[in-house]
Amino acid sequence: MGKITTTRFTSTLTSSSTFSEVYNTIKQLVLKGKYDQALELYSTKVHCSSLSHSTTTFLLPSIIKACAHAETHQFLGPQLHCYVLKNGYSSEAAIANSFISMYAKFSETKAAYQLFDAMPERDTISWNSMINCFYLNRYLLESLELFKEMYIQGFVPKPELIASVLSACVQTNNLRLGRAIHALTTIDERLEISVFLTTALVDFYWKCCEPDLAFHVFQRMEVKNEISWTAMVSGCIAEELNARALELFRSMQVENVKPNRVTLTSILPACAELGAEKYGKEIHGYAFRHGFDSDAKFSSAIVHMYSKCGEAWQAINNIFNRSAKKDVVMWTAIITCYSRNKSSCQEAIRLFNQMQLSGIQPNDVTLLALISACTNLLSVSHGRGMHGYAFRSGLSSHLFIGNSLINMYSKCGFLKDSAQVFREMSIRDSASWSAVISAYGTHGSGDKALELFHEMKESGIKTDSIALLAVLSACNHSGLFEEGKTLFDEASKDKSFSITVELYACYIDLLGRAGKLEDAAEVISRMPTRPTNRIWSSLISSCKLHGRLEVAERLAHRFTKSEPESAANYALFSLVYAESENWLGVEDVRRDMKERKLRKSYGFSRIELNDKIL
C-alpha cells in the first residue's frame, strides 16, 4: 500500500518539477506520519538528483525526523549526517537538533552528545533534545546535571521537559532537586505554569512518599483536569489511603470533572480494599455506559474488586466471558480470584490449563496465585506440577516464586522439599529466610530454626518482625523457653526494631506454656497497645494447663463478655469449667450458646496420598 502511494506521488512529479513542489510533497508526507513514503520520494527525487544542494538543507530536518521514525531507510540517517558534515551544514542548529533527536531514538546517546558538545550555538530545543535523549536512554543522573547547566546558562525549560526531569528525580531518589524545581516554578516568572506541570509536581510528591505536599500542590491548582484528579486518586491508593481516594473521586464528580478510563481503573482497588461493593458496582455501571468496560485493564480491575468484596462468581464469570481481549492480565485476575478461596482453588487450576490451551503464557504473578491455590488445597501433587512449570519456563529463579514454593511444601508437610528449594535459591531475602525458619518450626525442628535465624543474621540480612515471629514461634512449639526469651529481650532493647502485637502474643504464649504466668501478665500490662483477644485466649489456656483454674475462670468470664458472638470463646470457657469439674457451669455455657445460636466449627484433617485425598 505504501509503495502504491509513493508511486502516485512520484508520477505527478516530473523531472522538471521545482524544488518547492518536491519539498511541499515531502513535508506533507512527514506531517501525516508517512515517513517511509517521504524517504522513498527523497531518495528518488532529491538525494541523487540534480536539484540544488543548497536548497536541500531546508528539507533536512523533516527527512532526519522521517529517518528516526521510519520502519525502513534507517540507514539513510548516518548517510545524511556524513553529507551534512561534508558540506558544512552541521553548524545549523535546526539540523543538529534533528540529528540529536534521531540518535536518541536509535539509543545512540554517545553520538548525540558528541554532536551536542560540538555545537557552536545551542538554543532551547538543543538542550531539550539532549536532556530528553539522556532521560529516554536511562542516563538519569546525566539528564539532571544537564538540566541544571541549561538553567544556569539562562535557557527556560518547557513544562514537558520539567515533567521528565521530575520523573528522573523520583527514579534517582533526588527529592532535593525536585523541591528546588518546585521552588523555581513559584519564583521564576519566565517558567510557564500549566496544568501539565502542576500535575507532574503532584505525581512527584506522591512517588516520593510526601502526601501532605501532594495535597498542598493539588489544592493550590487553579485548573484541575481529569489527569490531575487521577494522579491524586492513584497516589492515595499507593499510600493505602483508600477512604481518602474515594472522597477525592466523589469530589471530582462534584466539580463536574468526568473520570476517564484510567481514573475508573485506579479507583477500583480502593473499593476492593474497603469492601465497598456498592461503589464498585456504580463504577462498573458508569464504565459500561461510557464504553470503558471493554478495556482489558479495567476488566481485570473490576474482577479483582468483585473477588475481594465477596464471592460474586456469576458477575466475575460474565465479565471474563464477555471480555474481547483475554490477555495474561485478565487470565491472572480471574485465576487469582478463584485461588483465594479453598472451595474454588480447583477451578483456578482448571483455568490455568485452559489459559495454556488458548495460547497465553502465564507470568510470575499468575504462578504466584496458582502456588497459593495449591497451598490452600494442601495438594503437593498440584504444587509439584507448578514447581515443574516454573522451572521449565525460567520463572523459578524469581525471588517471590521461590519464597512461595518454600511455604507451599512446608504447609503440605514436605519439609525436605521446602529446605531444598531454599538451598537452590541464588538470591534470598528476609522473606526467604523467614519462610524456611517457619517451615522448620512448624515441623518441630526448633533447634534447626534457631540455627538458621543466627545464620541469617550472620549473612547480613536485616532481621524484621516476620523473621523474629517465625523463630519465636519455633522456640514456642519446641519448648525452647530460654532461647525464645533471649531473642525477645534483645529485640526489645533494639530501638530501631518495632515489636508488633503478633510478637507480643507469641511471647506471652511462650511464657504461659513455660508456666511463667506472672511474667506473662506483667508483659501484658506493659504493652503499648491494647491486648488482643488472641492474647487473652492464650493466657486462659496457659492458666488451665498449669492448674490455675480460678484465674482461668475469671478471665474466661470476662473474655466471653467482651466477644459475645464468638463460639470459640464459649467453648474455651466450657473447657475451663469442665477442668474444674464445675458441670453446672458447663451446662450454663452450653445453654447460653444455644440461646445465641452459636456453633463451634469442627476441625478436620486431610491427607493426600498417591494423588488421592483421604
N, C-alpha and C positions, 0 to 999 in steps of 0.2 A: 504493500500500500504506500509506504514511504517512497519507494522508487518511482511509482507512477506519478505521485505528486511532484517529485523533483523533476521528472521528465516534462511535466506540464509547464513548470516554471521555466526550465531551460529552453523549451521550444519557443516560448514567447520572447526570449532574449536572444536576439541575433548577434552576430559578430560586430555589428555596427552600433549595438546598444551602448548608451552612455554609462559612465560610472554611476551617475545618480540613480539610474534605473536599477542597476545591479545592487547598489548599496541599499536602496529602499526595499527591494525584494528580500535581501538577506536580513535586513533589520526586522522586517515584518515576521519572517520565519522564526527568528530568535525570540521576539516578543511573544509569539504564540507557543513557544516551547518546542518548536520543531527543529531541534538542534542538529540532528543528523542530516536533514534536508538542507539546512543552511550551510553546513560544512561541505556537502556534496556540490552545492552550487558555487561556493567559494573556490573549491579545488578546480572545478572545470572552467569557471569564468574569470577568476581573478588571480589565484595563486600562480598559475602557469600561463598567464595571458599577457597581452601587450598593453593592458591598462597601466597607467602611470603609477610607479611605485610610491610616489609622494602622496598620492591620493588614497592609497590603500591603508595608510595609517589611521584614517578615520573609521575604517572597518574593524581594526584590530581588537578593541575592547569587546565588541559584540562577538567576534569569532573566537576569542580566547574564552569567553563565557560559554560559548557553544561547546568548545573542546572539553571544558570542565564537566559538563552535564550530559554529553552525548554518549550513547552506547557504543558507537563506532568512532573512528577517526581520532581517537585519543592520542595516537602517535603524532598528530599534527601539532599538538601543544608545544612540545620541546623544539620541533622544527621552527615554529613561529618565534620562539624565544631566540633561537640562533639567528634567524632572519632579522629580528629587531636589534640584536647586538651588532650584527654585521653592518647594518645601515644606520646605526647611531640613534635609534629611537628610544633606547632604554631609559633616557633621562626624562621622558614624558611621564608625568605622574599617573595619568589615566591608564596608560598601557601597563606600567609597573604594578599598579594596584590590581589590575585584572589578572596579571600573572600570579600575584601573591594569593589571590582567591582561588585560582586554578590549582596551584601547588597544595593549598590547604585541602582542597577536595581530593587530590591524589595522595594525601598524607605524606607529602614531601616537605616536611617542616624545615629541614636544613636549607633546601633550595629557596624556599620562601623567605627565610630570614636573611640569607646572603643577598638576595635581591633587595629586601627592605633596607639592610645595612648599607648597601651601595648607593641608595637613592640620594641625589644631591639636595632635593627638596621633598619634604613629606607634607601631605595635607591630612585632614581629619580622617578621610577614607583610608589612607595608607596605614595609620595607626589602628583604626578599627579592624581592617583586614588582617593585620599581623597578629593582633591580640586574639581575634577570633580563630585564627589558624592555630595558635598555641592552645587555646581552650578546647577546640574540637579534636585535637590530636593528643589530649591529656597531658600537655605541658602546663600544668595549672600554676605552679609557682612562677614560671616564666611569664605567663599571661598577667599575673598580678604585678610583677615587677615592671613589666612594660606599661601597664595601665598607670602606675604611679609616675613613671617617667613621662608619659603622654600628658598627664595633668600638669606636671612641673613645667613642661615645655609650653604650656598655655593653651593647649587644644581642649575643646569642650566635648566630652563623650556624649553620645546619644543614649536615650533611655534603654534601648535594646542592648547596647554594649554593657551598660551598668548592670543590667539584669544578669548577663552572662558572668560578669566579674563577681557579683554577689553569690552566684551558684558556685563559682570556683572557691570563694571564701568558705562556703559551707563544706565543700569536699576536702579542703585543706585545714579545716577547723580554725580558720583565721577570723574569729569573732571581732577582734580589734579593728581590722581593716574594714569589715562590714559596717561596724558602728561609725568609723570615720567617714565612709561613703555616705551613710545616712546623714551625718552632720553636714557634709558638703551640700546635700540636696536642700537643706534648710537655710544655709547662709550664702551659697553661691547663686546669684540671680541669673547667671548665664545658663545654668542647667535647666533643661526642660522637664517640668514636673507633669507626669501623665499618670493615668490610672494603671498603665502597664508597669511603670516604675514603682509606684507605691505598693502594688500587688506583689512585685518582686521582693520588696522590703518585708512585707508581711510574711511571705513564704520563707525568707531568710531567717527571720527571728523564730519561726516555728521550728525550722530544721536545726537551729542552734539551741533548742530547748529553752527559749525565752518567751513563754506565753504572754506575760504581762506587757512586754514591749510590742509583741504582735498585736495585741488588743489596742495598745496605745496608738500605733500607726493606723490601724484599721478605723478606729473611732474618729481620727482626725482627717480621714479621707473625704474630700469634697464630693467626689464622684465615686460610686461603687457599682461595678457591674457584676454579672454572674460569675466571672472568673475570680473576682475579689472575694465574694461570699464563699465560693467553693474552696478557696485557699484557707479561709478561716475554719470551715467545717472539717476539712481534711486535717488541718493542724490540731484541732480539738480531739479528733478521733485518734490521731497518732499519739497524743499525750494522755489518752484514755479519759478525756473529759467528755464522755458520751452525752450526758444530760445537757451540757453546755452546747454541744454540737446541735442537738435537737432544737434548743432555744434559738440558736442562730438561724437554723433552717426555717423556723416559723417567722422570725423577724424579717428574713429575706422575702418571704411571701407578703408580709405586711407592707414592706417597702415597694411592693409591686415589681420585684425583680424575678423573672421567671427562671426556675432552675433548668439547667441543661442536663444532658445525659450523664456527664461526669459528676455533677452535683448529686444526682439521684443515686449513682453508683457509690459515691463517697459516703452518703448519709446512712445507707443500709446497714453497715457494720454496727453503727450506734444503736439502731433498732434491735439488732441481734443481741448485743451485749446487755441491753436494758430489758429485753423480753417484750419490747413494745410492738407486738404483732399488729395491733390496730393501726399504728402509724405506718408500719411496713406495708400493710395491705393498701392503705391510701396512696402511698408512693407507687406501688405496683399499678394501681388503677390509673394514676396520672401518667405513668410511663406508657401504659397501654394506649391511652387516648392520644398521646403525642408521638407514638411510633418508636419509642425508645426501647421497648421490651424485646425487640428483635436483636438488639446488640448482645454479643456473646458475653462481654464483661458484666453487663447489667444482669443478664440471666443467671450467671454464676453467683453474683452477689445476692440476688433475690432467693436463690436456692439455699444459700448459706443462712440467710435471715430466717426463712421458714423452718429450717432444720434446728436452729438454735432456740427458736421461740416455742417449738413443740413438734409433735410428730404429724405434721400436715403432709402425709405421704402422697395423697391424691394431688394436691396442688404442686408439690415438687415434681412428681412424675409428669404432670401435664406440661409444666414449664420445660422440662427436659425433652419430652417427646415433640413439642412444638418448636423447639429451637432449630432454626435452619442451619446454623453453624455449630456443630458439636466438636469443638476443639479440645485440646488437652486440659484447658482451664475448666471447661464445662463438665467434662468427664470427671475431673478431680473433685469438683464441687459436689457432685451427686454421690460419688464414692465416699467422700469424707462424711457426707450427711448420713449415709447408711452405716458407716463404721463406728459412729458414736454410740450406738445402742446395741446391746448384746443380742437383742431379738432380731436385729436386721443385718448383722455382720455377714451372714451367709450371702445375702443379697449384694453386699459390697463386693464380695469375691466373684460372684456371678457377673456383675457389671464390669469388673476388671477383665474377665475373659472376653466379654462382648466388646469391650473397648479395643482389645488387641485384634479381634477379628475384623473390626471396622477400619483397621489400618492406622490407628492413633497410638503413638508410643507414649507410655506413661513416663512422667518425670519424677524427680525425687520427692515432691510433695504428694503425688499420687501414692507412691510406695510407702511413705510415712503413714498415710491413712490406712493402707492395707495391712501393714505390720501391726498397727493399733487394733484393727479388726481381729487379727489372729490372736493378739494378746487378750482381747475381750472374750474370744471364744475358747481360750486356753487350748488352741489347736496347734500343736507343734508340727503336724504334717503340712498344714497350710503355711505355717511360718517358715518351714524349711524351703517350701516352694518359692516364697517371696525372697528368701535369702539367695536362693539359686538364681532367680531372675535378676536380683540386684547385682550379683557377681557377673553374670553374662553381659549385662547392659553397662557395666562400669560404674553403677551407682553405689556399689558397696563401699567405695572409698570416701563417700560423703560422710562427714562427721555425724550429722543427725541420724542418718540411716544406721550407722554402727551403734550409736547410743540406743536407738530403738530396738535393735536386734538383741543387745545385751539384756534389756528389760524384758523382751518377749520370751527369750529362752529361760530366763530366771523365773518369770511368772508361770511358765508351763512346766517348771520342775526340772529343767535341764541345766544344772549349774555348770557342768563341764563345758557345754557348748557356749554358754554365756561368757565364761572365762576365756575361751578360745577366741571368740570374736574380739574381746578386749585386747588380747595379746597381739592379734593380727592387725590392729588399727595402727596406721602410720602416724596419725595425728590424734591426740587425745586432749580433751578439755576437762573442766571441772565436772561437767555432767557425765562424762565417760567414767571417771573415777567414782563418782557418786553411785552410778548405776551398778558397777561391779562390786563396790563395797556393800551396797544394799542387797545384791544377789547373794553374797556370802553370808550376810547377816540373816537373811530370810531362811537360808538353808542351815542355820545353826552353827556356822563356822565363824564365830565371833573373833577368835584369835587371828584368823586369816584376814578378816575385815579390818581389824585394828592394824595389822601389819601393812596392808595396802594403804590405809589412811596415812600412816607415817611415811610410806614410800611416796605418796602423792605430795606431801609437804616437802620432802627432800628433792623432788623433781622440779620444784619451783612453781607449781600450780597453787594459786591463792585459794585458801580454804573459804568456802562460803557456807551459808546456813544449811543448804541442802546436803552437802557432803558431811557436815557435822551431825545433822539429823540421822543420816544413814549409818554412820559409825556408832552414834549413841544408841540407836535402836538395836544395832547388832550386839552391843555390850549388854543392853537390857535383856534381850532374848537369850543370851548365852551366860547370864549370871556374872558378868564381869563388872561388878559394882565399883570397885576402887578405880579401875581404868576409866569407866564412864564418868565418875565423879571428877577425876583429874582433868579430863577433856573439857567438861562443862566449866570447871573453875578457871581453866586457862582462857577459855573463850570469854568468860565474864570479865576478866581483868583486861582483855584487849579492847581498848576504847574505840578502835576502828571497826569492831565487829558488833553487829546488832543481833541480840538474842530474840528470836521470834517466839510467838505463842506456842507454835508446834514444838520448838526445842524445850520450852518450859514444861509442856505436857509430857514429853518423853522423859525428861529428867525426873519429874515428880513421880512418874510411873516406876522409874528405876529405883528411886528412894523407897517407894511404897513396897515394891517386891522384895527389897532387902530388909524390910521391917523398920526402916527409919521413918516412922510416921510423923514424929515431932519435927524432924528436919524437913519433911515434905510440906507440912503445914506452915513452917517458917518461910520456905521458898514462896509458897502461895501468897503469904502476907506481904512479901517484898516485891511481888510482881508489879511492873509499871502499868500493866493493863489489867482489866477485869478477867478473872479466871473463866475459862470456857466450861461448858457442860462436860466436855470430854475429861477435863482435869478433875472435876468433882467426881465423875463416874470412876475414874482411875483410883482416886483416893478411897472411895467407898469400897471398891473391890479389894484394895490392899488391907483396909480395916477388917473386912470379912475374912480375908486369907489368914491374917495373923490373930484372929480371935477377939478383936476389939469391936464386938458386936454392938455395944451400946452407942459407940461413936458412929459406927456404920449406919445404925438405925436412925439416929438423929440427922445425919447428913442425907440419907436416902429420903426421909420425910420432906426435908427442905427442897431436895432436888426435884421430887415429883410435883411440888407446888410451883416451882419455877418453870417447869415444862409439862403442863398437864396433858398435852396431846401426844407425848412420846411414849409409845408402848414399851420401848426398851427400858426406860426409867422405872416403870411399874414392875417389869419383870425382875430387874435388879433388886428393887425394894422387896419383892416377894421372896427372892432367894435369901436376903438378909434375915427376914422373919423365919424362914424355914431353917436356916443355920442355927438360930437361937431357939428353935422348936416352939416358936410362937405361931401355932397353927391358926388361931383366931385372926391374927394379923394377916396371915397368908390369904384366908378367906375374904377378909375385908378388901385387900388389894385386888383380888380377882373379881369381886363384886363391883368395885369401882371401875375396873377396866371394862367390864361387861356393860355397865351403865353408859360409859363414854364411847362404847363401840370400838374399843381398841383391840387390835390383834397383833401379836408379835410375829414378824416374818420368820419363817422357818429357814434354816440353813440347809445347804445340800452340797454334796461332793460330786466331782466329775473327773473321770479318768479316761484318757484316750489311749487305746492300745490297738496297734495294727490298724490305724485309721478308723477304728470303731469306738464309739463313745459308750462307756458302761455306766 
